[in-house]
Amino acid sequence: MYCPSCKAEYKTGIAHCPDCGVPLVDELPVDGPMTPEEEEAASLVEVFSTYSQGDLLLIKALLDAEGIVYHFQGELFGGSGVFITPAALFVAKGDAERVREMLRDHGID
């Protein structure tokens, strides 16, 4: 697994870069410019995580209404028992503070 932002390599099982906070990819692109999708993925930062399906639905509605691009990692709550992982919300770095403020304004924190 590789970080598309800092290019660091990580063991399988690690979902996002501990330094950059972006989702890891299986392979780094071969030399050349990044695609728009790769550039967007490289600029995403984690702003929130939750175990609540209700939070997910509300957050998606809020972000969709504002036209904010987002990605939920693990929204199907993978794992079982004590090993269930929360869903993590990623947004573009430029939207991060705005999204955090929106969540606080709606009592989600």
C-alpha positions as CSV (number, residue, x, y, z in Angstrom):
1,M,0.0,0.0,0.0
2,Y,1.3,3.5,-0.9
3,C,0.4,7.0,0.0
4,P,-0.4,8.9,-3.3
5,S,0.6,12.2,-1.5
6,C,4.0,11.5,0.1
7,K,4.7,8.2,-1.8
8,A,5.5,6.3,1.4
9,E,5.0,2.5,1.5
10,Y,2.9,0.8,4.2
11,K,2.0,-2.8,5.1
12,T,-1.2,-4.3,3.9
13,G,-4.0,-3.6,6.3
14,I,-3.2,0.1,6.8
15,A,-6.0,2.1,5.3
16,H,-4.6,5.6,5.2
17,C,-1.3,7.4,5.6
18,P,-0.6,8.3,9.2
19,D,1.3,11.4,8.1
20,C,-0.9,12.8,5.3
21,G,-4.3,11.3,6.3
22,V,-5.2,10.3,2.8
23,P,-6.4,6.9,1.7
24,L,-3.7,4.5,0.5
25,V,-3.6,3.0,-3.0
26,D,-2.4,-0.4,-4.1
27,E,0.1,1.1,-6.6
28,L,1.7,4.4,-7.3
29,P,1.2,5.8,-10.8
30,V,4.1,5.3,-13.3
31,D,6.1,8.4,-14.0
32,G,4.0,11.2,-15.5
33,P,1.4,13.6,-14.3
34,M,-1.4,12.5,-11.9
35,T,-4.9,12.1,-13.2
36,P,-7.5,14.5,-11.8
37,E,-8.9,11.6,-9.7
38,E,-5.4,10.9,-8.3
39,E,-4.8,14.6,-7.5
40,E,-8.1,14.8,-5.7
41,A,-7.4,11.6,-3.7
42,A,-4.0,12.9,-2.7
43,S,-5.5,16.1,-1.4
44,L,-8.1,14.5,0.8
45,V,-7.8,14.8,4.6
46,E,-9.8,13.0,7.3
47,V,-12.1,15.3,9.2
48,F,-14.5,13.0,11.1
49,S,-15.2,9.4,12.0
50,T,-18.3,7.7,13.4
51,Y,-19.9,4.4,14.1
52,S,-23.4,6.0,13.6
53,Q,-25.4,5.2,10.4
54,G,-27.5,8.2,11.3
55,D,-24.5,10.5,11.3
56,L,-23.5,9.1,7.9
57,L,-26.9,9.9,6.3
58,L,-27.0,13.4,7.8
59,I,-23.5,14.2,6.8
60,K,-24.0,13.0,3.2
61,A,-27.1,15.1,2.9
62,L,-25.4,18.2,4.2
63,L,-22.3,17.8,2.0
64,D,-24.4,16.9,-1.1
65,A,-26.5,20.0,-0.5
66,E,-23.4,22.2,-0.4
67,G,-21.8,20.5,-3.4
68,I,-18.8,19.4,-1.3
69,V,-16.8,16.4,-2.7
70,Y,-16.2,13.8,0.0
71,H,-15.3,10.1,0.5
72,F,-16.4,7.9,3.4
73,Q,-13.9,5.1,4.0
74,G,-15.4,2.1,5.8
75,E,-19.0,3.3,5.7
76,L,-20.2,-0.4,5.7
77,F,-18.5,-0.7,9.2
78,G,-16.2,-3.6,8.4
79,G,-15.1,-6.1,11.0
80,S,-16.9,-7.8,13.8
81,G,-17.2,-7.6,17.6
82,V,-14.7,-5.3,19.2
83,F,-12.8,-5.0,15.8
84,I,-15.5,-2.9,14.1
85,T,-13.9,0.2,12.5
86,P,-15.6,3.5,12.3
87,A,-16.5,5.2,9.0
88,A,-14.0,8.0,8.2
89,L,-15.0,11.1,6.3
90,F,-12.4,12.6,3.9
91,V,-12.7,15.9,2.2
92,A,-10.4,18.2,0.2
93,K,-7.9,20.1,2.3
94,G,-9.5,23.4,1.2
95,D,-12.9,22.3,2.5
96,A,-11.8,20.7,5.8
97,E,-12.3,23.6,8.1
98,R,-15.7,24.5,6.5
99,V,-16.9,20.9,6.9
100,R,-15.8,20.7,10.5
101,E,-17.7,23.9,11.2
102,M,-20.8,22.5,9.4
103,L,-20.7,19.4,11.5
104,R,-20.3,21.4,14.8
105,D,-23.2,23.6,13.7
106,H,-25.4,20.5,13.4
107,G,-24.3,18.9,16.7
108,I,-22.1,16.3,15.0
109,D,-18.7,16.1,16.7
